[in-house]
Amino acid sequence: MNQIELMERPSLQPLIEGMDTSIAKDLKINLKRLVNTSSLDGQEVHLVVLALARASQHEGLEQYARQWLVHSNVSESLIREAVESAALMAMLTTYYRFRHMLEEGVGSLHESYQQAGLRMTALARPDMGKRMFEMLAFSLAVVYGCPSCVVAHEQALLRQDVARAQIHDLARLAAVVKGLATYSDGGDYAY
């Protein structure tokens, strides 16, 4: 038996202890429900949570997801790719939001903006496989707020035979992680 097998599976409890206001309870219940009873499997949930936590700068949730994945013997290369996908999607969603804003405002794109001209070869053959990468990309597009990216990645997931219930859970995970990251920024309030 190796050292990882001797460790207890990481728990959400230390991360959400003391969250006692009505808003905090809603966030806590939603997180627990999505992590424990989602239509996604445990590895999918935790890779997505890891990427979303990095994107939302929630260190505690990122550490929890990483520990869960290590405990579950997920390779370091997949863990790294999930973390790095947050950076790649930050770049792409920022650029495609720019294009979307122009299209909405002007009605069309000038020919100068037709080609992104950004290197994104990691999208072609991710180590984690196209299906899992699309799950991450979709969730990150939701949290980064890029309408055209959300639509494109939702369509890619449907082509990968990902059920709409799973796509909905990915969007809900993005919403809950963003809410938790915003909540954790507040700390104690003194008025």
N, C-alpha and C positions, 0 to 999 in steps of 0.2 A: 504494500500500500504506500503510495507516495504522499508527500506533504499536502498537496492540494486535496487529496481524498480525505485526509484527516480534518481539514478545515470544514467548518459549517458553511453551508451555502449562505452568501450574503443576504441580509434582510433589509427591507425598506424601513423597518421600525426606527432605527437610530436617526435616519434622515428626516423622518416626519414627526418625531417626538416633539411635544410641546406646541404643535400646531392646533390650537384650541379655539380660535375664533370661528364663527360660522363660515366665513369665506375659506379659511385654512382647512376646515373639515371637508368642505366640498372638494377642494383641490386634492386633499389626502385620499378621500374615498375614490375619486376618479382615477388617480394614479394607481392605487391598489387594485381596483377593478380591471384596468387596462393591462397591468403587468401580470395579474394572476388569472384572468378569465377572458382574455382577448381571443379573437379568432386567429391570431398569429401564434406561432409556436414560441417557446421561451427564447431560443437563440435569435429569432427575428425581432421579437420585442426588445431584447436587450441591445442588439446592434443598433436598432433605430433609436432607442433611448440614449445610447452613448453618443451618436451623431447629433441628436437634437440637444442634448445637454451641452456638448461642445459649442454648438451654434448659439445657444442661449446663454452661454457662460455660467452654467450652474455646476460648479466644481463638485459639490457633494453628490449630485445625481450622476455626474460623469464617473466619479470614483466608484459608486455603487455598481453601475452597469459594467464597468471594466472588471471589477472583482467578480461579479456574477459570471461573466464570460470566461475569465481565467479559470474559475472554479469548475466551469462546465467544459473545460478543455478545448475551447475555441482557440484557434491558432493566433499567434501574435500578429501575423500578417493580415488576417481578417479584421482584427481589432484595430490595427493601425489604419487600414483602408477605411473603416467606418469613421474614425476620427478625422482622417484627411478628407473624406467626402464632404464634410461640413465646409472646409475651405474651398474646395472646388465649386460646390454649389453656391457659396457666398459670391464667388466671382461671377458665375454664370447668371444667377438670379439678379444680381445688380445690373449686369449688362442687359439682360432681356427685359427687365423692368424699364430701363431707359428706352428701349425700342417700343415697348408697349405704351409708355406715356406719349411718345411721339405719334404713334399710330392713333391713339385715342384723341390727341389734341389736334393733329393735322389731318388725319384720315388716311395717310399713307406714309411710307418711309421713302426718304430720298435715296437714290441709288447708292450713295456713299455708305449707307448704313445697312445694305442688304447682306453683306458677309460679316459675320462676327469677327473673324480674324483672330480668334482666341484659341490657343491650343487646348484641346480637351480630349486627347486620345485615350485617357483613362476610362472614358465612357464606353469605348468600343469593346474592351475585354477585361473587365474588372476581375480580380482574383476571387471575389465572393460570388461571382456569377451575375449574369445580367438581371435576373429576377430580383435578387436581394439588393443589388445596386439601385434598381429602379424604385424599390420600396424606400430606400434611404433618400434618393433624389426627390421623390414625391413628397415625403415628410418634410424634408428640408425646404423644398419650394413653398410648402404651406407656411412654415414658420418664418421664412424670409419674405413672404408676401408677393410672390411673382405669379400673376394670373396666367400668363402664357406658359410658364414652366409647369404650373399645376396641371393645366389641361394636357400638355404634351406628355407628362409623366403618368398621368392617369390613363391616357390612351395606351401608353407603352405597357402599363401593368395589366390592362385588360387583354392586350395581345399576348401577354405571358400567362394568361389564364388565372390571374389573381382575382379572387372573388370580390365583389363590391363591398361585402361586409369587412373584408380585410383592408380594403382601401379606406373605408370609413374609419376603421380602428387606427390606421396610420395617421389620418387627419386629426382624429381625437387625441392621439398621443402627442402630436405636434402642439395642439392647443393646450393640453395639460402641462407639458414641459415648459412652454412659454409662460403660462400662468404661474407655475412654481418658481421659475427664474425671476419673474417680476416680484412675486411675493417675498422671496428670500433677499431681495435687494433692500427691502424696507427696514428690517431689523426692529429694534425697540423704538417706540415713539414717545417722545417727551414733549408735551405741549405746554 
